[in-house]
Amino acid sequence: VLYQRKYDLLISDFIFFILLILVCFRGGGFGLADYDNYKDYYGLVVSWQDVLLQSVPAEMGFRFFSFLGNSLGFSSQFIIMVMGVFSILPVYYFIRKYACYKILAIFFWLPYFYTFNMQTSRTSVAVAFGLIFIYYFFKKRYIWSIFWLLMAVSFHTAALILILVFLTLFPVNVLFYFTLSTFLFLIEFLKNLSVVRRFFSRSSFLSVTKLFSLSF
């Protein structure tokens, strides 16, 4: 036994509450540029047109909740709080439900928390939603898994890498032949591309040479 687990759930809930307060009301000292930029972007999303068009350099999920907060008259801290809740709740849900040693699991999670949740909010939201996607995917509840994948992508397009999880649906031999054929195709494509480039570069050189000779 690593430690007395009598108050494990109570203590872990208290630690989670403190972390939630930190991530929702963070300010100077924790990813200041990230914090200031998100608050500035929040103030620029004031209409549905701003949501549908890329009015700020952030994905649609961020723009939607920024518009919602502005419509309700909330300050720019609203978007920080929304992303804080979204980034931490799913992770803690799985810790609370599945971790045998919840306090220990939280301490293992802390380096990630300070690196991402406190500094790169959109990325941490995408990761949290991606965790739910993987959970539903391996539960074979594919509609819900696709929904959470889209939610993850709506906060950070890097979450598209999670599409690779669908490859686990195929047998290993199918993946091997697919990877091999893709690799061979890319090699052949790059070879042909280099030939085409050499042809056009040679043609361009001859055209320029001919034009230069005619001018004299």
Salt bridges, closest charged atoms under 4 A:
ASP13 OD2 - ARG96 NH2 2.88
ASP34 OD1 - ARG26 NH2 2.48
GLU59 OE1 - ARG122 NH2 2.73
GLU188 OE1 - LYS191 NZ 3.94
